[in-house]
Amino acid sequence: MQHGNITVARVGPDSDVALFSLGDAASSTDDSSYTRGALDHVAAVVDDLDAAEARIRDAGHVTENHANNQPGQRFYFAEENDIEIGVVHYPAA
């Protein structure tokens, strides 16, 4: 499915992958998610956000940017290669 700059692909009975594109972003040497080929973040959907955060903190990561807004609750952390990982929980409808 295509929704503007977002492409959503069903990868399992209850799993989707969403890819975002800035379109024709200019090539640049800037270290930015706004340049062609750059990665903004990867996200995982979990059933229990508090348990996931506890495991991530126990592994030595610092969590940040907590939010509780539509469509769900989330936080982020940086993994060992400094790639931002989002962790999100969508409440049952």
N, C-alpha and C positions, 0 to 999 in steps of 0.2 A: 504494500500500500504506500502511496506517495501522498504526503500532507505538506505542501509547500516545500520547505528545505529539509523535511524529515522523511526518511524512508523507514517503514516498519516491516520487518519480516517475521513471520511466525516460525519458530524453531522447535516447538514442541507443543503438546496439547495445552499447556498453561504458560508457555514461555514465548516472549517476543524479544527481538533485538531491534533497537531504534538507532539509526545513523543520521547524524545532522551534517549538512554541508552548508558552507557559507556561499556556495555558488562559485563564481569566478573570483575568488580571493587573489589579491596580487601576490606574486612571489616576493619573498623578502628574506633577509638574513636574520630578522628579529626572531627571538625565541618566544613565540606567541602561539596560542591556539587559534589566532586569526590569520595565520599564514597557511598556504597550501601544504598539505601533507602533515600538519601538526595534529597532535592528539590533545583534546581538551580534557576528557576524563572517561573512565569506564565505570559503569554502575552495576550493582547487584541488588536484586530484590530479595528481601528476607521476610520470613514469617514473624520473627521476634527481634525487633530492633535493639532492645536492651541487651539481650543475650549476645547478639552479634557484636555490639559495641564492647561488651566486657571481654570477649575473646580477642578482639582487635587490640584493645588496650593491654591485655595480658601479654600480647605478642610484642609490646613495646612501642606501639604507634600512638600518636597524639591525634585525637579526633577533634574536629572543628566544624564551624559553619552549620550548626544544628538548625533545622527549620521544621516547622509543623504547619504546612500549608497545603492547599489543593495541588495535586491529588493525594499527597501522603506526607509522612514524616521522613526526614533524611539527615544524614551527616556525611562528612567527607574526611579522608585521611590520605596521606602520601605514603606510597609503598617505597621499597628500598631503592628503586630507580627514579624516584621523585615523580612518579605518575600518580595523578589524583584519582582516588577511588571513591565513588559515591555509594552509599549504602542506603537503601530506601525501603520503607514498608508502606504498602497500600492497604488500608483497612478493608475488610469484607464489605461488600455493598449491601 
